Amino acid sequence: MQRWRGLEDIPEGWGRSVVTIGSYDGVHRGHQLIIGRTVERARELGVPAVVVTFDPHPSEVVRPGSHPPLLAPHHRRAELMGELGVDAVLVLPFTSDFSKLSPADFVVKVLVDKLHARSVVEGPNFRFGHKAAGTVESLAELGETYDYDVVVVDLFERTESGEAFSSTMARRLVAEGDVRGASEVLGRPHRVEGVVVPGARRGRELGYPTANVDTLPHTAIPADGVYAGWLNVEGEAMPAALSVGTNPQFEGTERTVEAYAIDRVDLELYGLHVAVDFLEYIRGQEKFDTLEALKDRMAQDVEEARRSVTAAAEG
């Protein structure tokens, strides 16, 4: 799969393609339907499937300081899109000038002149151009002039509530600590990434050495608490007990994400980029009366995490 940053990265002589446009943060189940239909339409026409997305998030440029927590960094989104069959991902730097392009100018600049769109696939609520003036209807009208058609994909709805899957829903569930619910929306466990950095080393002293993950900027971090999940290191996924919070037992003030790879005390992870997948909420943060009480609870947490991860792997 090809990855481009900016219109200038698109190869000279790029032919017709099928395109979908959006932030696609999280590549959740609704996104997967749209992207899947994009790939399907591209195969029908015998041309590449291209996803166009933006960096930074458009809201940060339009309303500075409003950058939403991110469900997945751009490299992770590209990986997920590649797994869905996408041929190329174009990340457009979203600037103040770019935000002022009219819908028609956006279509000409991106879809017509550079990607030579043959078909564009979007959800029913897609908006684009200055002040989000463009709609799927205006996109289709412009297509009559510029020789592309528009396919509208209805978003998949959540069975229990009837609410359409969305990044907003996934962020809310993550923030509440409902990582199981977030997994339902995303179609996979919520992932947090970063480099392992030195911490206070208290976990090692207590018998449970943890990887202290310096998370990427704007990452959506689950609510404070203890979770079951996976610690992914250089292609190996290890069952893990995860902790998010300020460590009130030791009067901590900085919020951290820590992962204990169950039964692994031999790991040297400092400086490595790792990924943490959240499977199940176990409990909230607590301050115990004694260190022995804390160690007893940590042992229980590890066994609960072990059972959760084993059940997930088997089922």
PADRENVEX-949767 format. One record per residue (C-alpha): residue number from 0; residue in three letters; x, y, z. Coordinates in nm, 2 decimals, padded with zeros to 4 digits. Layout:
BEGIN
resi  resn  px  py  pz
NUM  ALA  X  Y  Z
...
//
This chain:
BEGIN
resi  resn  px  py  pz
0  MET  00.00  00.00  00.00
1  GLN  00.12  00.35  -00.09
2  ARG  00.13  00.63  00.17
3  TRP  00.14  00.99  00.07
4  ARG  00.16  01.31  00.27
5  GLY  00.04  01.61  00.07
6  LEU  -00.07  01.63  -00.29
7  GLU  00.28  01.67  -00.41
8  ASP  00.35  01.31  -00.30
9  ILE  00.10  01.16  -00.55
10  PRO  00.30  01.00  -00.83
11  GLU  00.31  01.16  -01.17
12  GLY  00.08  01.00  -01.41
13  TRP  -00.16  00.87  -01.14
14  GLY  -00.47  00.74  -01.32
15  ARG  -00.83  00.71  -01.22
16  SER  -00.92  00.59  -00.88
17  VAL  -01.21  00.54  -00.63
18  VAL  -01.18  00.78  -00.34
19  THR  -01.33  00.82  00.01
20  ILE  -01.26  01.12  00.23
21  GLY  -01.27  01.17  00.61
22  SER  -01.09  01.19  00.93
23  TYR  -01.15  00.82  00.99
24  ASP  -01.01  00.83  01.34
25  GLY  -01.03  00.48  01.49
26  VAL  -01.13  00.32  01.16
27  HIS  -01.44  00.19  01.35
28  ARG  -01.71  -00.04  01.22
29  GLY  -01.90  00.24  01.04
30  HIS  -01.57  00.35  00.87
31  GLN  -01.50  -00.01  00.78
32  LEU  -01.83  -00.03  00.59
33  ILE  -01.75  00.29  00.39
34  ILE  -01.39  00.19  00.32
35  GLY  -01.49  -00.17  00.24
36  ARG  -01.74  -00.03  -00.02
37  THR  -01.47  00.19  -00.16
38  VAL  -01.25  -00.11  -00.21
39  GLU  -01.53  -00.30  -00.36
40  ARG  -01.62  -00.02  -00.60
41  ALA  -01.25  00.01  -00.70
42  ARG  -01.23  -00.36  -00.78
43  GLU  -01.55  -00.33  -00.99
44  LEU  -01.39  -00.05  -01.20
45  GLY  -01.04  -00.20  -01.20
46  VAL  -00.88  00.10  -01.05
47  PRO  -00.70  00.17  -00.71
48  ALA  -00.89  00.25  -00.39
49  VAL  -00.76  00.57  -00.21
50  VAL  -00.85  00.71  00.13
51  VAL  -00.80  01.08  00.19
52  THR  -00.76  01.19  00.55
53  PHE  -00.62  01.50  00.74
54  ASP  -00.35  01.60  00.99
55  PRO  -00.40  01.77  01.22
56  HIS  -00.77  01.70  01.30
57  PRO  -00.97  01.97  01.12
58  SER  -01.13  02.09  01.44
59  GLU  -00.79  02.19  01.58
60  VAL  -00.74  02.43  01.29
61  VAL  -01.10  02.56  01.28
62  ARG  -01.13  02.59  01.66
63  PRO  -00.77  02.59  01.81
64  GLY  -00.75  02.40  02.13
65  SER  -01.04  02.16  02.05
66  HIS  -00.83  01.87  01.92
67  PRO  -01.03  01.56  02.01
68  PRO  -00.86  01.26  02.18
69  LEU  -00.73  01.03  01.90
70  LEU  -00.84  00.67  01.88
71  ALA  -00.55  00.58  01.65
72  PRO  -00.24  00.76  01.51
73  HIS  -00.21  00.80  01.14
74  HIS  00.03  00.51  01.09
75  ARG  -00.21  00.28  01.27
76  ARG  -00.51  00.40  01.06
77  ALA  -00.31  00.33  00.75
78  GLU  -00.23  -00.02  00.87
79  LEU  -00.60  -00.09  00.94
80  MET  -00.70  00.05  00.60
81  GLY  -00.44  -00.16  00.43
82  GLU  -00.59  -00.47  00.59
83  LEU  -00.93  -00.37  00.44
84  GLY  -00.77  -00.36  00.09
85  VAL  -00.70  00.01  00.04
86  ASP  -00.43  00.07  -00.22
87  ALA  -00.32  00.42  -00.11
88  VAL  -00.37  00.66  00.18
89  LEU  -00.33  01.03  00.13
90  VAL  -00.28  01.24  00.45
91  LEU  -00.34  01.61  00.37
92  PRO  -00.19  01.87  00.60
93  PHE  -00.49  02.06  00.72
94  THR  -00.40  02.43  00.73
95  SER  -00.60  02.75  00.77
96  ASP  -00.57  02.82  00.40
97  PHE  -00.68  02.46  00.31
98  SER  -00.98  02.50  00.54
99  LYS  -01.10  02.80  00.33
100  LEU  -01.12  02.61  00.00
101  SER  -01.48  02.61  -00.13
102  PRO  -01.64  02.27  -00.19
103  ALA  -01.59  02.32  -00.57
104  ASP  -01.22  02.42  -00.53
105  PHE  -01.16  02.12  -00.30
106  VAL  -01.31  01.88  -00.56
107  VAL  -01.10  02.03  -00.84
108  LYS  -00.78  02.05  -00.64
109  VAL  -00.79  01.71  -00.47
110  LEU  -01.04  01.48  -00.65
111  VAL  -01.01  01.59  -01.01
112  ASP  -00.66  01.73  -01.07
113  LYS  -00.46  01.49  -00.85
114  LEU  -00.66  01.17  -00.78
115  HIS  -00.86  01.17  -01.11
116  ALA  -01.16  01.03  -00.92
117  ARG  -01.39  00.79  -01.11
118  SER  -01.61  00.73  -00.81
119  VAL  -01.64  00.88  -00.46
120  VAL  -01.78  00.68  -00.16
121  GLU  -01.91  00.85  00.15
122  GLY  -02.14  00.83  00.44
123  PRO  -02.47  01.02  00.43
124  ASN  -02.35  01.29  00.67
125  PHE  -02.03  01.37  00.48
126  ARG  -01.94  01.74  00.48
127  PHE  -01.65  01.92  00.31
128  GLY  -01.51  02.25  00.20
129  HIS  -01.52  02.59  00.37
130  LYS  -01.75  02.60  00.68
131  ALA  -01.85  02.24  00.58
132  ALA  -02.07  02.38  00.31
133  GLY  -02.03  02.08  00.09
134  THR  -02.27  01.78  00.12
135  VAL  -02.30  01.44  -00.06
136  GLU  -02.57  01.61  -00.28
137  SER  -02.34  01.89  -00.39
138  LEU  -02.05  01.64  -00.43
139  ALA  -02.28  01.44  -00.67
140  GLU  -02.37  01.76  -00.86
141  LEU  -02.01  01.85  -00.90
142  GLY  -01.95  01.49  -01.02
143  GLU  -02.18  01.55  -01.32
144  THR  -01.94  01.82  -01.43
145  TYR  -01.61  01.64  -01.35
146  ASP  -01.70  01.28  -01.45
147  TYR  -01.72  01.09  -01.13
148  ASP  -02.02  00.93  -00.95
149  VAL  -02.10  00.92  -00.58
150  VAL  -02.19  00.62  -00.38
151  VAL  -02.35  00.68  -00.04
152  VAL  -02.32  00.41  00.23
153  ASP  -02.55  00.41  00.52
154  LEU  -02.37  00.38  00.85
155  PHE  -02.40  00.05  01.05
156  GLU  -02.62  00.09  01.36
157  ARG  -02.55  -00.04  01.70
158  THR  -02.79  -00.32  01.77
159  GLU  -02.89  -00.23  02.13
160  SER  -02.94  00.14  02.10
161  GLY  -02.98  00.20  01.73
162  GLU  -02.71  00.47  01.75
163  ALA  -02.48  00.49  01.45
164  PHE  -02.12  00.39  01.52
165  SER  -01.90  00.69  01.55
166  SER  -01.56  00.81  01.67
167  THR  -01.74  01.03  01.92
168  MET  -01.92  00.73  02.07
169  ALA  -01.59  00.53  02.09
170  ARG  -01.41  00.82  02.26
171  ARG  -01.69  00.85  02.51
172  LEU  -01.67  00.48  02.60
173  VAL  -01.30  00.49  02.63
174  ALA  -01.31  00.79  02.85
175  GLU  -01.56  00.61  03.07
176  GLY  -01.34  00.30  03.10
177  ASP  -01.59  00.09  02.90
178  VAL  -01.33  -00.07  02.69
179  ARG  -01.55  -00.36  02.61
180  GLY  -01.81  -00.12  02.46
181  ALA  -01.54  00.06  02.27
182  SER  -01.43  -00.27  02.12
183  GLU  -01.78  -00.32  01.99
184  VAL  -01.77  00.01  01.81
185  LEU  -01.41  -00.03  01.69
186  GLY  -01.44  -00.39  01.59
187  ARG  -01.12  -00.46  01.79
188  PRO  -00.97  -00.36  02.13
189  HIS  -00.88  00.00  02.18
190  ARG  -00.50  00.05  02.14
191  VAL  -00.26  00.30  02.31
192  GLU  00.09  00.34  02.18
193  GLY  00.42  00.50  02.29
194  VAL  00.78  00.45  02.39
195  VAL  00.86  00.28  02.71
196  VAL  01.04  00.52  02.95
197  PRO  01.18  00.48  03.30
198  GLY  00.93  00.52  03.58
199  ALA  00.95  00.50  03.96
200  ARG  01.03  00.12  03.94
201  ARG  00.79  00.05  04.22
202  GLY  00.63  -00.23  04.02
203  ARG  00.96  -00.42  04.00
204  GLU  01.00  -00.38  04.38
205  LEU  00.65  -00.52  04.43
206  GLY  00.72  -00.82  04.21
207  TYR  00.53  -00.69  03.90
208  PRO  00.77  -00.49  03.67
209  THR  00.57  -00.27  03.44
210  ALA  00.64  -00.09  03.12
211  ASN  00.57  00.28  03.16
212  VAL  00.43  00.40  02.82
213  ASP  00.49  00.76  02.72
214  THR  00.18  00.79  02.51
215  LEU  00.15  00.98  02.18
216  PRO  00.01  01.33  02.18
217  HIS  -00.37  01.36  02.20
218  THR  -00.42  00.98  02.26
219  ALA  -00.76  00.87  02.39
220  ILE  -00.67  00.72  02.73
221  PRO  -00.92  00.50  02.92
222  ALA  -01.05  00.61  03.26
223  ASP  -00.83  00.56  03.56
224  GLY  -00.83  00.20  03.67
225  VAL  -00.69  -00.16  03.62
226  TYR  -00.76  -00.35  03.30
227  ALA  -00.69  -00.68  03.12
228  GLY  -00.52  -00.66  02.79
229  TRP  -00.22  -00.72  02.57
230  LEU  00.12  -00.57  02.56
231  ASN  00.25  -00.58  02.20
232  VAL  00.63  -00.56  02.16
233  GLU  00.80  -00.61  01.82
234  GLY  00.53  -00.83  01.68
235  GLU  00.48  -01.04  02.00
236  ALA  00.15  -01.00  02.19
237  MET  00.18  -01.08  02.56
238  PRO  -00.11  -01.11  02.81
239  ALA  -00.10  -00.81  03.04
240  ALA  -00.25  -00.64  03.34
241  LEU  -00.28  -00.27  03.27
242  SER  -00.29  00.03  03.50
243  VAL  -00.40  00.38  03.42
244  GLY  -00.39  00.67  03.67
245  THR  -00.18  00.87  03.91
246  ASN  -00.08  00.59  04.15
247  PRO  -00.25  00.73  04.46
248  GLN  -00.08  00.46  04.68
249  PHE  00.24  00.67  04.65
250  GLU  00.08  01.01  04.63
251  GLY  00.14  01.03  04.25
252  THR  00.03  01.33  04.05
253  GLU  00.12  01.24  03.69
254  ARG  -00.12  01.03  03.50
255  THR  00.05  00.72  03.35
256  VAL  -00.02  00.41  03.14
257  GLU  00.16  00.10  03.27
258  ALA  00.16  -00.26  03.15
259  TYR  00.27  -00.57  03.33
260  ALA  00.34  -00.86  03.09
261  ILE  00.20  -01.15  03.30
262  ASP  00.47  -01.39  03.42
263  ARG  00.74  -01.20  03.23
264  VAL  01.01  -01.05  03.45
265  ASP  01.29  -01.08  03.20
266  LEU  01.19  -00.80  02.96
267  GLU  01.41  -00.50  02.88
268  LEU  01.18  -00.26  02.71
269  TYR  01.32  00.09  02.77
270  GLY  01.33  00.29  02.44
271  LEU  01.10  00.05  02.25
272  HIS  00.78  00.16  02.08
273  VAL  00.50  -00.06  02.22
274  ALA  00.13  -00.09  02.18
275  VAL  -00.12  -00.17  02.46
276  ASP  -00.46  -00.32  02.38
277  PHE  -00.74  -00.28  02.64
278  LEU  -00.97  -00.58  02.66
279  GLU  -01.16  -00.56  02.99
280  TYR  -01.21  -00.32  03.29
281  ILE  -01.12  -00.49  03.62
282  ARG  -01.15  -00.21  03.89
283  GLY  -01.10  00.15  03.96
284  GLN  -00.80  00.31  04.13
285  GLU  -00.76  00.25  04.50
286  LYS  -00.54  00.35  04.79
287  PHE  -00.48  00.06  05.03
288  ASP  -00.40  00.07  05.40
289  THR  -00.08  -00.13  05.36
290  LEU  00.16  -00.24  05.09
291  GLU  00.07  -00.60  05.17
292  ALA  -00.29  -00.52  05.09
293  LEU  -00.18  -00.36  04.77
294  LYS  00.03  -00.66  04.67
295  ASP  -00.26  -00.90  04.75
296  ARG  -00.49  -00.69  04.53
297  MET  -00.23  -00.68  04.25
298  ALA  -00.20  -01.06  04.26
299  GLN  -00.58  -01.08  04.22
300  ASP  -00.57  -00.83  03.94
301  VAL  -00.32  -01.03  03.75
302  GLU  -00.52  -01.35  03.78
303  GLU  -00.84  -01.17  03.67
304  ALA  -00.64  -01.02  03.37
305  ARG  -00.51  -01.37  03.29
306  ARG  -00.86  -01.52  03.28
307  SER  -00.99  -01.23  03.07
308  VAL  -00.71  -01.25  02.81
309  THR  -00.74  -01.63  02.80
310  ALA  -01.11  -01.62  02.74
311  ALA  -01.07  -01.36  02.47
312  ALA  -00.80  -01.57  02.30
313  GLU  -01.02  -01.88  02.31
314  GLY  -01.33  -01.71  02.20
//
